[in-house]
Amino acid sequence: MLEDNTFEDKNEEIEEIEELYEHHRFVADAKQSLLRIDKFLINRIENTSRNKIQNAAKAGNILVNDLAVKQNYKVKPGDIISVVMSEPPREIEIIPQDIELQIIYEDEDIIIINKEPGMVVHPAYGNYTGTLVNALSFLFLPFQQSENPPQVCLVHRIDKDTSGVMIVAKNEFAQTKLAHDFFHRTIERKYQALVWGNLEDDSGTITGHIGRSLKDRKVMTVFPDGEYGKHAITHWKMTERFGYVSLVECQLETGRTHQIRAHMKYIGHPLFNDATYGGDQILKGTTFTKYRQFIQNCFKIIPRQALHAKSLGFMHPTKNEKMHIETELPQDMLDVIEKWRAYAIHKSIDDLE
């Protein structure tokens, strides 16, 4: 049997995507006996359960020869099997913490949060507490004795210092359905970003594989020839021009870690005050002392990359209803945009004098 598993190195690959799912591909060999597909897969996918595989089948996440099958399908010789599974739970003790969250929407299957900048999504080395998962675990505590207690089931994440909308599943079936939609790119995600420079066009598309830098593993790099990393596509369009910086809307077609940040640096327009990708330097403008002071004041207003996950469009995992969630820009971005707007106006007036 030939196996093509997207997560060849699970420990590293999990950190290289924003959508938290696994994709597995198997080809049944010529001597494969007839066997239920749930039994076939339980022996081939690590850290899973028969119930999880059956949920994947119900969600349409198990394909045989490009057609969705039920859990009782009998695998035949030569079958090509593709499976999308939600990410296995992390083996970290979760400490429930009473942390205030801005909840936009909630029902028995999903909860949608407007994440504040500075909050890590899930516990990991160096951040075992104070995360979104810790906060949600506390929120769900009163319901743990109910017949179907809510769970914290992640399907995607956004960076610690990025603000904005996030969806979290509250049960395994909803998680599996959302993982399917993320994998098939049917979920619409739009971001607002303040970037350095005045882009020549009003819109564009950035295509280039994204992977960890070969020089610094903490930084993601674009590999335009596709010799390394994962395929990534970002669509952008101009929202407002301020001369030395621009406000752009970015729509993700794929979801790699730091995708917008890495892609915008790749085209020469890193995010404003993005220390990881060089946006915390004065990249455009004058050398005058007053201008340098203006930039430093802006950096103090927004001490992070100027990036906000503004909207999320998706099909509800159980109601089959189209949902669209829109959030307002956080105050730090609003304030720094207003300063740039005022600066651009005064600069234009000065140019006319």
NORLINTA-V778015 format. One record per residue. N is the residue number from 1. RES is the residue in three letters. PHI is phi in degrees with one decimal (none if undefined). BURIAL is # if it has 24 or more other ideal C-beta (glycine too) atoms within 12 Angstrom, else .. Layout:
N|RES|PHI|BURIAL ; N|RES|PHI|BURIAL
//
This chain:
1|MET|none|. ; 2|LEU|-95.1|. ; 3|GLU|-122.8|# ; 4|ASP|-118.4|. ; 5|ASN|-101.9|. ; 6|THR|-57.3|# ; 7|PHE|-94.3|# ; 8|GLU|-67.9|. ; 9|ASP|-121.7|. ; 10|LYS|-61.3|. ; 11|ASN|-60.7|. ; 12|GLU|-92.0|. ; 13|GLU|-67.2|# ; 14|ILE|-56.7|# ; 15|GLU|-79.5|# ; 16|GLU|-102.4|# ; 17|ILE|-133.4|# ; 18|GLU|-92.9|# ; 19|GLU|-82.5|# ; 20|LEU|-96.1|# ; 21|TYR|-141.1|# ; 22|GLU|-117.3|# ; 23|HIS|-121.4|# ; 24|HIS|-119.3|# ; 25|ARG|-136.0|# ; 26|PHE|-128.6|# ; 27|VAL|-122.0|. ; 28|ALA|-69.2|# ; 29|ASP|-77.3|. ; 30|ALA|-67.4|. ; 31|LYS|-102.9|. ; 32|GLN|-65.4|. ; 33|SER|-81.6|. ; 34|LEU|-63.5|. ; 35|LEU|-150.3|# ; 36|ARG|-53.2|. ; 37|ILE|-67.1|# ; 38|ASP|-67.2|# ; 39|LYS|-71.5|. ; 40|PHE|-61.5|# ; 41|LEU|-78.9|# ; 42|ILE|-61.4|. ; 43|ASN|-87.6|. ; 44|ARG|-121.4|# ; 45|ILE|-113.2|# ; 46|GLU|-73.7|. ; 47|ASN|54.3|. ; 48|THR|-131.8|# ; 49|SER|-139.9|. ; 50|ARG|-63.8|. ; 51|ASN|-61.9|. ; 52|LYS|-66.0|# ; 53|ILE|-66.1|# ; 54|GLN|-66.5|# ; 55|ASN|-63.0|# ; 56|ALA|-62.7|# ; 57|ALA|-65.6|# ; 58|LYS|-62.1|# ; 59|ALA|-82.6|# ; 60|GLY|79.7|# ; 61|ASN|-93.1|# ; 62|ILE|-110.8|# ; 63|LEU|-112.8|# ; 64|VAL|-120.1|# ; 65|ASN|53.8|. ; 66|ASP|72.8|. ; 67|LEU|-119.7|. ; 68|ALA|-68.3|. ; 69|VAL|-128.1|# ; 70|LYS|-87.3|. ; 71|GLN|-69.3|# ; 72|ASN|-95.2|. ; 73|TYR|-59.6|# ; 74|LYS|-94.5|. ; 75|VAL|-67.4|# ; 76|LYS|-118.5|. ; 77|PRO|-55.2|. ; 78|GLY|85.1|. ; 79|ASP|-61.3|# ; 80|ILE|-102.8|# ; 81|ILE|-113.1|# ; 82|SER|-119.7|# ; 83|VAL|-132.0|# ; 84|VAL|-109.7|# ; 85|MET|-122.5|# ; 86|SER|-66.6|# ; 87|GLU|-61.4|# ; 88|PRO|-61.8|# ; 89|PRO|-62.8|# ; 90|ARG|-77.6|# ; 91|GLU|-83.4|. ; 92|ILE|-131.2|. ; 93|GLU|-67.6|. ; 94|ILE|-95.8|# ; 95|ILE|-99.5|. ; 96|PRO|-60.5|. ; 97|GLN|-134.9|. ; 98|ASP|-79.9|. ; 99|ILE|-120.2|# ; 100|GLU|-66.0|. ; 101|LEU|-125.6|# ; 102|GLN|-94.0|# ; 103|ILE|-89.9|. ; 104|ILE|-90.6|# ; 105|TYR|-154.6|# ; 106|GLU|-154.5|. ; 107|ASP|-143.0|. ; 108|GLU|-71.7|. ; 109|ASP|-111.2|# ; 110|ILE|-140.8|# ; 111|ILE|-137.8|# ; 112|ILE|-116.7|# ; 113|ILE|-116.4|# ; 114|ASN|-97.4|# ; 115|LYS|-73.0|# ; 116|GLU|-80.2|# ; 117|PRO|-63.4|# ; 118|GLY|97.4|. ; 119|MET|-93.9|# ; 120|VAL|-77.5|# ; 121|VAL|-75.9|# ; 122|HIS|-132.0|# ; 123|PRO|-60.9|# ; 124|ALA|-160.6|. ; 125|TYR|-54.3|. ; 126|GLY|89.1|. ; 127|ASN|-141.2|. ; 128|TYR|-86.8|. ; 129|THR|-132.8|# ; 130|GLY|76.8|# ; 131|THR|-94.4|# ; 132|LEU|-60.9|# ; 133|VAL|-63.9|# ; 134|ASN|-59.3|# ; 135|ALA|-65.5|# ; 136|LEU|-68.0|# ; 137|SER|-60.3|# ; 138|PHE|-67.0|# ; 139|LEU|-60.7|# ; 140|PHE|-88.6|# ; 141|LEU|-53.1|. ; 142|PRO|-63.2|. ; 143|PHE|-106.5|. ; 144|GLN|-71.1|. ; 145|GLN|-94.7|. ; 146|SER|-75.4|. ; 147|GLU|-62.7|. ; 148|ASN|-126.3|. ; 149|PRO|-65.0|. ; 150|PRO|-67.5|# ; 151|GLN|-120.1|# ; 152|VAL|-96.0|# ; 153|CYS|-117.0|# ; 154|LEU|-76.0|# ; 155|VAL|-124.7|# ; 156|HIS|-159.8|# ; 157|ARG|-150.2|# ; 158|ILE|-130.5|# ; 159|ASP|-59.3|# ; 160|LYS|-50.9|# ; 161|ASP|-94.6|# ; 162|THR|-100.4|# ; 163|SER|-97.4|# ; 164|GLY|127.3|# ; 165|VAL|-77.6|# ; 166|MET|-138.4|# ; 167|ILE|-108.5|# ; 168|VAL|-127.3|# ; 169|ALA|-79.2|# ; 170|LYS|-109.5|# ; 171|ASN|-155.0|# ; 172|GLU|-67.2|# ; 173|PHE|-66.3|# ; 174|ALA|-61.9|# ; 175|GLN|-60.6|# ; 176|THR|-66.4|# ; 177|LYS|-63.9|# ; 178|LEU|-67.8|# ; 179|ALA|-59.8|# ; 180|HIS|-59.6|# ; 181|ASP|-69.7|# ; 182|PHE|-63.4|# ; 183|PHE|-63.2|# ; 184|HIS|-90.1|# ; 185|ARG|60.2|. ; 186|THR|-98.2|. ; 187|ILE|-93.2|# ; 188|GLU|-96.5|# ; 189|ARG|-125.7|# ; 190|LYS|-122.6|# ; 191|TYR|-121.5|# ; 192|GLN|-111.6|# ; 193|ALA|-136.5|# ; 194|LEU|-97.1|# ; 195|VAL|-122.4|# ; 196|TRP|-72.7|# ; 197|GLY|96.0|# ; 198|ASN|-112.3|# ; 199|LEU|-62.1|# ; 200|GLU|-66.2|. ; 201|ASP|-95.8|. ; 202|ASP|-91.4|. ; 203|SER|-161.6|. ; 204|GLY|-178.0|. ; 205|THR|-130.6|. ; 206|ILE|-108.2|# ; 207|THR|-123.5|. ; 208|GLY|176.3|# ; 209|HIS|-56.7|# ; 210|ILE|-119.5|# ; 211|GLY|-152.4|# ; 212|ARG|-65.5|# ; 213|SER|-59.6|. ; 214|LEU|-74.0|. ; 215|LYS|-101.4|. ; 216|ASP|-140.9|. ; 217|ARG|-68.0|. ; 218|LYS|-85.6|. ; 219|VAL|-114.9|. ; 220|MET|-94.2|# ; 221|THR|-128.2|# ; 222|VAL|-89.9|# ; 223|PHE|-114.6|# ; 224|PRO|-62.2|. ; 225|ASP|-84.5|. ; 226|GLY|73.4|. ; 227|GLU|-77.6|. ; 228|TYR|-157.5|. ; 229|GLY|83.9|# ; 230|LYS|-118.8|# ; 231|HIS|-55.5|# ; 232|ALA|-144.7|# ; 233|ILE|-134.7|# ; 234|THR|-125.8|# ; 235|HIS|-99.2|# ; 236|TRP|-134.5|# ; 237|LYS|-147.1|. ; 238|MET|-70.8|# ; 239|THR|-107.0|# ; 240|GLU|-159.1|# ; 241|ARG|-105.9|# ; 242|PHE|-121.5|# ; 243|GLY|89.7|# ; 244|TYR|-86.5|# ; 245|VAL|-137.3|# ; 246|SER|-139.8|# ; 247|LEU|-99.3|# ; 248|VAL|-125.6|# ; 249|GLU|-102.5|# ; 250|CYS|-116.6|# ; 251|GLN|-114.3|# ; 252|LEU|-84.3|# ; 253|GLU|-95.7|# ; 254|THR|-121.6|# ; 255|GLY|-137.8|# ; 256|ARG|-96.6|# ; 257|THR|-58.2|# ; 258|HIS|59.7|# ; 259|GLN|-58.0|# ; 260|ILE|-64.4|# ; 261|ARG|-63.1|# ; 262|ALA|-71.2|# ; 263|HIS|-66.8|# ; 264|MET|-68.3|# ; 265|LYS|-64.6|# ; 266|TYR|-58.3|# ; 267|ILE|-92.9|# ; 268|GLY|88.2|. ; 269|HIS|-135.0|# ; 270|PRO|-62.9|# ; 271|LEU|-66.8|# ; 272|PHE|-59.3|# ; 273|ASN|61.2|# ; 274|ASP|-88.8|# ; 275|ALA|-64.1|. ; 276|THR|-69.3|# ; 277|TYR|-117.2|# ; 278|GLY|84.1|# ; 279|GLY|-81.0|# ; 280|ASP|-93.8|# ; 281|GLN|-111.8|. ; 282|ILE|-79.4|# ; 283|LEU|-96.8|# ; 284|LYS|-138.7|# ; 285|GLY|117.0|# ; 286|THR|-103.7|. ; 287|THR|-100.2|. ; 288|PHE|-63.8|. ; 289|THR|-59.5|. ; 290|LYS|-63.0|. ; 291|TYR|-68.5|. ; 292|ARG|-60.8|. ; 293|GLN|-65.2|. ; 294|PHE|-59.8|# ; 295|ILE|-63.0|# ; 296|GLN|-60.8|. ; 297|ASN|-64.6|. ; 298|CYS|-64.5|# ; 299|PHE|-61.5|# ; 300|LYS|-68.9|. ; 301|ILE|-67.4|# ; 302|ILE|-126.5|# ; 303|PRO|-79.8|. ; 304|ARG|-162.9|# ; 305|GLN|-67.8|# ; 306|ALA|-82.8|# ; 307|LEU|-141.3|# ; 308|HIS|-137.1|# ; 309|ALA|-77.1|# ; 310|LYS|-84.2|# ; 311|SER|-145.2|# ; 312|LEU|-142.9|# ; 313|GLY|-118.7|# ; 314|PHE|-159.3|# ; 315|MET|-92.7|# ; 316|HIS|-58.1|# ; 317|PRO|-64.5|# ; 318|THR|-121.2|. ; 319|LYS|-85.4|. ; 320|ASN|54.6|. ; 321|GLU|-113.2|. ; 322|LYS|-73.9|. ; 323|MET|-121.9|# ; 324|HIS|-137.0|. ; 325|ILE|-112.1|# ; 326|GLU|-118.7|. ; 327|THR|-123.4|# ; 328|GLU|-82.6|. ; 329|LEU|-63.1|# ; 330|PRO|-67.8|# ; 331|GLN|-61.9|. ; 332|ASP|-63.7|# ; 333|MET|-70.7|# ; 334|LEU|-59.4|. ; 335|ASP|-66.5|. ; 336|VAL|-72.0|# ; 337|ILE|-65.1|# ; 338|GLU|-63.8|. ; 339|LYS|-63.5|# ; 340|TRP|-68.8|# ; 341|ARG|-63.3|# ; 342|ALA|-65.9|. ; 343|TYR|-62.7|# ; 344|ALA|-63.7|# ; 345|ILE|-66.6|. ; 346|HIS|-65.6|. ; 347|LYS|-65.3|# ; 348|SER|-64.7|. ; 349|ILE|-64.7|. ; 350|ASP|-61.1|. ; 351|ASP|-66.2|. ; 352|LEU|-81.6|. ; 353|GLU|-79.8|.
//
